[in-house]
Amino acid sequence: MPNPRKIDLQYLKGVGPKRAELLRKELGVATFHDLMTYYPFRYIDRSTIHHVTDINDDMPYIQLRGRFVSFGTNGEGAKLRLNALFADETGTIEMVWFNRARQVARQLHTGREYIVFGKPTEYRGHYNIVHPEVEEYSPQSQAPSQGHGLVGVYSLTERLITAHVTQRVIQRMIATLMDTEAARSLPNIMPASLMASRRLLPRAQAVRAMHMPRDVAELQQAQFTMKYEELFLLELNILRYMSNRGRKVGGHIFSRVGEHFNTFYREVLPYDLTGAQKRVLREMRADMGSGRQMNRLLQGDVGSGKTVVAFMTALLAVDNGYQACVMAPTEILANQHLETMIPWAERLGLSVALLTGSTRQSERTAIHGRLMDGTLNILVGTHALIEDNVQWARLGLAVIDEQHRFGVAQRAKLWEKAAVPPHVLVMTATPIPRTLAMTVYGDLDVSVIDELPPGRKPVTTVTRTDDQRERVNRFIGSQLREGHQVYIVYPLIEENEKLDLLAVEKGYEMVCDTFPSYRVAMVHGRMKPAEKDHQMELFASGKAHILVATTVIEVGVNVPNASVMVIENAERFGLSQLHQLRGRVGRGADRSYCVLMTRHDLKGSTRHRLDVMTQTTDGFLIAEEDLKLRGPGDLEGTMQSGMALNLKVAKLAQDGQIVQLARDDAERWLNNDPNLTSTEGRRLDHELQLIFNKTHDWSQIS
């Protein structure tokens, strides 16, 4: 039986070496299997012939039947353009070709009947179609574009189109491929029992239907089959990693809840813990007393109190004779953690230090010595913590904040700091929808702080347009006169005329001119660390009243007196980023506000995104919406096992139910066949090796 993974695409009829090399470079499609699984990103119903008078703005693509009335050319050489007037019984529309104009002109004729297909666009009050697909009409033709149902549309690059690899060419390649023995005899991967219980199509039929469905029903069944298969294999791999790690990796046993923890809870803690904070502390105490290494993700919305939970977890380590570290992605955030923890540690007689790229050599030497003699209890820092020369006497707990900003290999270095790997607590202030957490962080146990501390008031969020700027400035002035401070965030550092964005440096000048009686600080990512820290300190100490910044302040700034967050060009930010920025205010007892400055002509998903921000402050709802609008994004590459999701069909935002089905079935399968040694298990194991095999085994790394 031919193996499509091993057959070079050049051997498919109609491809050849040159075209195969182009497809490999442009699409990563090099074998029969690659092309089989290069699925359409959408489908068009080409069974309908429209009329010219039917055309409207809601039509992404249309199919017309008629005759060319006239042809004309403009320009010369490479700038030659072909214009043609196409008519049916209801009216006329212009067709335009910018490429291959002479060749197209030779192939088309007036008077003959054609089928044209393309995307209508409005230009100067009239519709036209640029680079339409054209074929001569024949009642006997069986071409799929002439009235025979759903046709797949594939992602192509400009270079492919220039090389004449069009949608039609790809569709013909697929049709040829589906008639090969390699495609017809494609073996099933899924166990027969699951194929029956989940009503999955045979794999060969499902793959064919993904490209050339007979009807909508078959397409839907094929999509379910391929989504389920993808997600089942993904969840099986994650759960197998979890099982392996649970069997192989032991952990320090923290059996005591000791003096430091109890004293902090009874005498130092400045407020009562929420029920959610108490619950996650119980979960972590159970992990660290089990004899297995804790690997736990702590999700908590902005301001939910993750830092105090992390500190109390560190106290559990200290009370059991171990040291702890807290690793943050930026010096700003590391400093923020240090400043929060120092007053608590001093009350308890514990030592805390900071290690970053900016730490002087003399301080580094002292820190290294205190780590090794055990007199330094908690070390806070950036990636400097994982440098080879940083060693602990007894590292028992590693807290990693905003961990998606660290690579797996970086986090793995923490494991080398102790003979027994430390317990690991991963924290994120970016709420992650459950379906995404099950996959991206699928091999971590998850704790959620889903309750804000008492006294935190929701931030009032509004949208304002440029013609309302004077009104916004008056409001900012009123807040400043009441003694509050204000953030103003810009998306860029320097002006970019193409994007028409306000630059932070120009914005700084405007703010200084608008509020001459108040001190204005500015921070952005291109500043030297010392200058950035100085400007941030001016604002944090209250010496500066307004902070003009880029998104460098998205995390790690805690100024309770700041009551207003103004976000310029808010339409340019993602939902989760807007929510993170909004979380910089509302940290004190006073009412706080977030003003989203936008263009006045927002439409569609952009308008919806900003409406979500004004309607809710629930980070988990916002994360769900963000996932629907943007997909998993950067988080896809941060899976604990070190593998990207690489999902070809499934979409985590829309396919949560299938994720759950696949995970449940994967759990049941591993309960019965934990080592995948049955006949069907070996087939699954082989497929997992093909999909997820990596040079490094990150399964033991948190």
N, C-alpha and C positions, 0 to 999 in steps of 0.2 A: 504494500500500500504506500503510495508516494507521500512523503512528508512535506507539506507546504512550507514549513519553516526552513527547509533546506534547499528549496528550488529558487534559484536566482530569477528575479523578475524579467531579466533580459530574454529569458526563454519563453515568455508568453507571446503568442502570436500577435504581431502588431506593435511590439515594444522595442526590442533590440537594445544593444549596448549603450548607445548615446542617450536614448530616452530613459533607460533604466538608471543611468548615472544621474541624470537630472532629477528624477523622482526621488532618488536616494538623498541627494543633497538638499532638495527643497522641502520634501515631506517626511524624510526618514523612512520611506517605503522602499525596501530592498528585495523582499521575497514575496512569493505567492501569499504567504500568511499575512505579511504586512498589508498587502493590498486588500485581502479578504476582510481585515479588521479595520480598514480605513473607511469608516462608515460615513454616510451623508450627515450633515449637520441639520438638514431639514429636507422636507419633501414638498413637491409641487404637484398639484392635481392638473395634469395636462390633458384631461379628458374633455375640458370645456374650451370651446372657441368663443372668445368675447368679440364684441363689436367696438369699433373706435369710439362710438358715443357712450360706451359703458365706462370708459376710463375715468378713474377718480384717484384721489390721494391715498385711499386705503388699500390700493392694489399693489402688492410688492412685485409681482410678475404677472404678465398677461400673455395670452396666445391669440393671435389674430390670423384670419385667412382672407387673402385678397391679392391684389396685383400692384406691382410698381408702376407708377404713372410717369415718373421722370427721374433722371440722375444728374448730378452736377458735382464738380470738384472745386475746391478752394485751396490756395497755397501751393507750395512746390516742395519737392524733395521729401525730407523726413516730416515736414509739416503739412503734407498733402492730406486733405480731408474730403471724404465722400459723403454727400448728402443725397438722400433719396426720398421721394414722396410715395407713400404707400396708401392704398385706398381699398376700403371694402364698401358694401352697399350703403353704409351709414355715414361715412366721412373719410377724412384723410389724416395721416400722422407722419411726421418726419422721422426717418431713420438716419443715424450718423455713424460713420466709421472713421476713427483717427489712425488706426493701424491697418496695414495691408490694403489701403484704399484701392490701388490699381487692380490687385488680384481679385478683390470682391467685385469690383465693377465689371471685370471680364466674365465673372461667373453668373451674374444676375442679368435679367432681361425684362423689358417692359412687355406687358400683355400676357405673360404666363402667370399661372396661379401658384401662390406660395403660402406656406405656413411660417409665420415669424413669431419668435418668442423672446421676451426680454422684460426689463424693468422700466416702466414709464417714469420719466422725470419731467418736472415742469420747468420751462425755460422761457422767460419773457412772455408769460401768459399763455403759452402753448405747451402741449406735451410732446416729447420726443422719446425715442429709444436709442440708446448708444450701444453699439456693437451687439445687435440682436443676433440670435441664432436663426438661420434661414434654411429652409429646405423646400424643394419643389413639391407641390401638393399632388398626391395621387390617391384616388379612392381605394385602390387595391393595396396601398402601402400598409405595412404592419409596424412601422416605426413607432416606438413608444410615445414619441412626442405628438403623434397624430391621433389623439383620441383614445389612448390606452392607459389611463390611470395615473398612479403615483410615480413620480420620477425623483430620484435622489439628487440633492445638490451638495457638492463637495467643496471643501475649503481648498482654494488654489492660491498660488502666489503670483505676483506680477511677472516674475521671470518665466514661470510655466506658461502663462497666457501668451507672453511675447514669443515663446517657442512653440506656439500653436497647440499646447496641451490644454484644451478647453474642457468645459463640462461635458460636451459631447464625446470628446476623446476618452475621458476618464470613464464615462458610462459604457462606451464600447469595450474598453479594457475589462471592466467588471463583467460585462455580459460574456466576453470570451473566457474569462477566468472561471465563471460559474459553470461553464460547460466542460471544464477539465475534470479528469479523474480525481485529481487532488481535492477539488471542491466537493464533488459528488460523494466521495467516500470519507469525508471528514468524520473522524470518530467522536463519539460522545465523551465528555469529560465527567459530567455529573453522574452520581450513582443512580441506578435504575429506580430505587425506591423514592428518591427525591424528585426525579423526573415525573414519576406517576403522581405523587402527592401534590406537587406544585404545578402540574399540568404544563411541563416544559416541552417545547418543540425539540425534535432531534437537532443536533447542532448543525448539521449540513443544511437542513431546511431553514433553521433560524438565521444563519448567516446569509443565505440566499435572499430570504425575505427582508433582511435589513437593507439590502441594496435594491431588490427588484420585487417589492411586495405585490401580490395579486390584488389586494384590496386593503382597506384601513384595518379590518379585523385581523388579518394575518400580520400586518405590520405591528399592531399593538401586542399581539401574542409573541412575536419575535423580539420586540423590545423588552418585554417582561422577562423572557428567557435569558437574554444576554445580560440584562441588568442584574438579575438574580445570580447568574453564574459568576459575574465579576465580583459582586458583593459577598457571595458565599466564600469564594476563594480568598478574598481579602480578610474577611472575619476569621476564617479558618487559620490563616497565617498568623494573625494577631493573637488569637486565643492559644495557638500552639506555642508562640513565644512566651506568653504569660505563664503557661503551664510549665515550660522548661525552666523559666527563671524561678518560679515558685519552688521547684524541686531542687534547683542547683544553688541558689544564692541564699545563704543564711544572713542573719543580721545580729547586731548587738541587742541584748535583752535589757531594755530599760524597765526594771521592775519597780523602781521607787518613784513615788510622787513626793519629792523631798522639800527641804526647808526653803530653798529659793523660790520654788514654784508656789508653795503655800503662802509665804510672806508676801510675794507679789500680788497674789490673788486677794489676800485679806487686807493688806495695808497700803500697797503702792498703786494698784490699778485705780485710775481716777474716775472710773464709771463702771456700771454693771455690764457684764458681757451680755450680748443678746443670746436668745435661745439657739440661734444658728451657730454662733461662735462656740458655745458650750458643746453643741452636738459634734462639730468637726474636731474639737479637741479630744472628745471621747473616742472618736474614730481613729485619731492618730495615736493616742495612748494605747489603744488595743493593738494597732499595727506594731508599735515599737516594743511591745511586751510579748510578741508572739514567737520570737526567735527567727522570724523571716525578715528580710530587708523591706522596710517600708518604701513604696514608690507611689506617692499620692499626689494628685493634682488638686490644688485648692483654687476653685473659681470663686470670685467675689466681685461684685460690681464696684465701681468707683466709690470709695468712702465707706465700704462695708466693714472695715476693721481687720484686714488680712495681716497687717504688720504686727498687731498685738498678738494675734494667734501664732505667727511665726516666732515671735520673741518668747512666748510661753512654751512653745515646742522646744526652743533652744534651751530653756530652763530645765526641761525634762532631761535633756542630754547632760547639762552641767551637774544636775543633782545625782546623776548616775556615774559621774566621774569622767565625762567626755567633753570634748570641745565642739563648737558649732561654727559654721560659716554661712554668710548670706551673700550670694553673688547676684549683682544687678547689671543690666546691659549698659548703663551710662554712669559717668561720675556724678551727675546731678542726682540720679535716683539713689546711688550708693550713699551719697552725702545725706540725702533725705532720711534714709533708714538709720544712719548713724545718729543724726540729730534727734530722731525720735527715741532711739534706744538708750542713749547715754544717760539721761536723767533717771530712767528706770534702773539701769545697771548700777549707777552710783548709789542709789538707795539700798541696793542689795549687796554692795561690796564686791561687785563683779567687774572684770576688766573687758573693755570693748575697744577695738582699734579699726582703722580704715586703711586699706591697701588698694591703691589705684595706680594708673600709669603716671600720675603726677606726684606720687609720694617720693620724698627725698631719699637718697641712698642711706643716710644715717638713720632715718626712721625705719626704712626697710630692714636694715640690719638688726635693729632693736626688736622689730616685730618678729623676724625669723627666730631670734633667740627665745623670745617669750612663747612662741608657738611650740618650740621643741622642748622647753622645760616645763610646759603645761600651765604657765601662769597667765596666759592669755586665754580667756574663756570663749569669746565670740569675736570673729574677724569678719568685717563687712568689706566688700570690695567689688571690683569689676572683674574682667577676664584676667587681671593680674593675679587673682587667686589660684589660677591653674598653671602658672609658670612652674617650670621644673624645680626651681630652687625653693619653692614654698612647700614646707613639710610640717605636719602636725605631730604632736606626741600621741594624741588619741582623738582623731576626728570621728565624731559619732553621728553628726547630722549636717547635711548640706541643704540649704534653702536656696532655690533658684527662682528669681523673680523675673516675670515676663520672659519665660524660658524659650518661647518661640524665636527670640532674637539670638539664641545661641545655637551653634551647630551641634550635632550629636557627638562628633569627635571632641569638641571642646568640653562638653559635659563629661565625656568618658574620662578625661584627665583627672577629674575629682576622685574617681575610683582608685587611682594609683596612689592616692595620698594616705591610704590606710590598708593594713593587711586584711581586715574585714571591711567590706564596702560600707560606707556610711548610709544611714537612712536618708531618703531623699524626699523633700517636700518641694513640689513645683507650684509656683503661684502665677496667676494671671488675673489682671483687671479687665481683660477683654472677655466678656461672657461668650461662651461657646455653645451653640445649640447642641442638643443632646445627640442628634444624628451625626454631627461632625465630631463631637467629643468621643463617640463610640469608635471612630475610625482613626482620626488624627492622634488622639490620646488613648487609643483603645486598649493599650496594655498598661495603663495606670488606673489605680483606684481613684474615684472622683469624689471629692467633698465640695459642697456648695454652701457659701454664705449668702443666703437669699433673703436677708433681713438687714435693713439699715439701722444703725444705732439710734436710740431715741433722741429727739431734738433736731435731727437732720431734716431740713425743709426741702421739698422738691424745688428744682430750679425752674423758674418760669422762662419758657423759650418762645421767641417770636421771630418771624422773618420780616426783614425790611429791605426795600430797594433803594437804589442810589438817589432817587428823587426825594427820599425821606431822610437823607443824611443829616440835614439840619435838625430834624426832630430827634434823631439818635444822639447827636452831639449835645443837645440841650439836656437829654436824659443822663448822659455820661457826666455832664457838669453838675447836675443835681446830686448824683451819687458821690462825686468827689467832694462837694461842699459838705456832705454829711460825714466825711472822714473815711470813706471807703476807697478801695483801690480797684483798678480796671486792667484787664488784659485786652489787647487787640492783636489778633493773629492773622498773618498773611501767608499765602501758600508759597511764595517765591522769595529769593534773596535779591535777585536783580530783575529788572523789567524784561519781559518777553513780549514784544509787540504782537507776535503771532497768536499767542494765547490770550492777549489782552487782560493780563492779570496785574493787580496792584503789587508792586514790589515792596518788600519790608523797609528798605532804606528810604525810598520815596515816602512811604507811609509814615515813617518816623518823623521826617521833616514836616509832613502835613499835621501830624498830631501835635508836634511842638508848637507849630504856628497857631493851631486851633485852641490849645490849652496852655498859653504862655505862663500862667501863674503856677503851674504844676511841674514837678520834675518827671522826666520821661526816661526810662531805661530801655535798652534794646538788646536782644539776644538772637543769634542765629547760628546755624551749624558750622559756618566757615570761620567763626571767631576762634582765637586761641583760647584754650581752656581757662587760663587765668583771667582773661578779660570777660569771658562768658560768666565765670563764677562771680566776678566782681559785680557785673551788672545784675545778676540774679540776686545777689546778696543785698544790693540796694533796694530791690523790690521787696524781698522777703523781710527785711528789717523795717520797712515802712518809710525809708528815706526817699524812695521813688514812688510816685503815685500811680503811674501808668507804665505797664510793660508792653512794649511792641515786640512781637516775636514771630518766629516761624513755629512749626510743629515740634521743635525741640523741647517745648514745654508740655508736650502731650502727657508725659508721665514724670513724676518725681518733683513736682512743685506743690508745696502745701502752705498757702497763705490764707488763713481763715478770714482776714480782713478784706480780701478781694471779693467783690459782690457782682461784678459785671464781666462777662466774657463776650467780646465782639469778634466774630469770625468773618473776615472779608472773603469774597468769592466763595461762599459756603458751598455753592453747587459743585465746586471742584474737589470736595472732600468726600470720602466714603462715610457711611453711617456710623460705623464703629469708631472711626477717627473723630467724627464730630462729637460722639458721645464721650470719648476720652477727654477731649478738650473741654467740653461742658463740665466734666467732673473736677476741673480745677477750681470752680466756684461752688458755693453752697457748702463750704466747710466750716463756716461759723454759725452763730445763732441768728444772723440777720437774713432777711429774704434776699435771694440772688437771682440774677437774670443772665440769659444767653441770647444774644442778638445775632441772627444769621443774615448777613448782608449778601444780597443776590441781585442778579439781573431781573428785570421786570417781566421778561418773556419766557419764563421757564415752562417746559412742557413735559409730559410723559413721566418716565421713571425719575427724572431729576426733581420734578415737582413732588412726586410721591415720596421720594426720599426725605425731602425737607418737611413735608407734612407729617411724616412719622416722627421726626425730631420734635415737632411742636406739640404732638399729641400724647407722647409718653416719655417717661424718664426711666422705664424699666429696661435695664441693659440686656436682659435675655430676649425680650420681645424685639429690641433693636437688632440684636445679633441674628435672630431668625430672619428678619426682613433683609438685613445686609447679605445674608447667605443667599436668599432668593434672588436679590438684585445682582450680586457680583460673583456668586459661587465661592468655593472654599478659598481661592486665592492663595496667598503665601503659606497658609497653614498646611497646604498639601505636602510640602516638602519637609515637614518637621515631625513626622511620625517617630515615636520612640524607638522603633526598630530600625530607623534610618532609611526607610523606603518611602518613595513618593507614592501617592495614590494611583496616578496614571489611569484614571477611569476613562474608558472610551465611550461608554453608553450611560452609565448611572450618573445621576445628579443628586448629591446628598441633600440639597435643599428641597427637592421635590419627591425624593424617593425614600423618605424616612420609614415608611411601612415596610418596604422591601428590605431596607437595612436591618430592621428588627427581625423579619422573617429569616433572613440569611444568618444573622447572628444566633438566633435560637436554634436553627438547624445545625449550624456549625458546632455549637456547644453539645448538642445531642450526639452528633457524629463522633466528636472527640471523647465523649464519655464512654462510648462503645468501642472506639478504635483509637486510643490515645496516641499511639505511635504510627498510625496510618500504615499498618502492616497487612491489612486485609487486601484482597485483590483490587477492590475499588479504591481502598485507601492508598495503595501504591500508585494508582493512576492519578489520584489527587495530589499526592506528594510530588510526583514527577512534574505535574503542571505548576505547582508552587515553586519548584526549583527553577523552572523556565522563566516564571514571571518575576520572582522576588530574589533570585540568587544574587548575592553581593560579595564583593571581595572580603569585606569585614563582616563579622557577625556581631551586630549591635544588639542582639536580643537580650544580652545581659547588661545593657547600659540603660540607665534611666534617662 
